[in-house]
Amino acid sequence: MAVSEILAALSDKERRRIIEILKRGKISSGDLAKEMGMTPQALSYHLKKLKKAEIIYETKYKNFIYYELDLTVLDEIILWINDLKA
């Protein structure tokens, strides 16, 4: 994943708020929309950006979609920052 895509995904305060909520664990898209106070369409836009940056992933169970964090992609950012500091 490109560092620029990850940073772009993290640059939005709503997406950072989604990440904060997902730190607590897996959550359905409906529950996430309620907690965020967003319409499902608005939430979908932000989730798409986070998925593209590989910061989150989704699993489907019956009629529900659940989202979880995958912060391993942040290792790339840490390496990039450490390289800048060197």
ZITAHU-V373674 format. One record per residue. N is the residue number from 0. RES is the residue in one small letter. PSI is psi in whole degrees, 0 to 359 (NA if undefined). Layout:
BEGIN
{{N,RES,PSI} {N,RES,PSI}}
END
This chain:
BEGIN
{{0,m,139} {1,a,138} {2,v,322} {3,s,322} {4,e,321} {5,i,312} {6,l,323} {7,a,318} {8,a,323} {9,l,349} {10,s,341} {11,d,131} {12,k,327} {13,e,321} {14,r,324} {15,r,325} {16,r,320} {17,i,316} {18,i,318} {19,e,318} {20,i,318} {21,l,344} {22,k,333} {23,r,343} {24,g,184} {25,k,141} {26,i,146} {27,s,157} {28,s,323} {29,g,315} {30,d,323} {31,l,318} {32,a,318} {33,k,313} {34,e,325} {35,m,341} {36,g,36} {37,m,157} {38,t,155} {39,p,327} {40,q,316} {41,a,318} {42,l,319} {43,s,321} {44,y,312} {45,h,321} {46,l,323} {47,k,317} {48,k,318} {49,l,324} {50,k,319} {51,k,324} {52,a,359} {53,e,30} {54,i,332} {55,i,164} {56,y,160} {57,e,149} {58,t,146} {59,k,136} {60,y,114} {61,k,240} {62,n,13} {63,f,148} {64,i,129} {65,y,146} {66,y,144} {67,e,158} {68,l,148} {69,d,86} {70,l,6} {71,t,334} {72,v,337} {73,l,344} {74,d,324} {75,e,318} {76,i,317} {77,i,316} {78,l,318} {79,w,316} {80,i,316} {81,n,324} {82,d,323} {83,l,323} {84,k,338} {85,a,NA}}
END
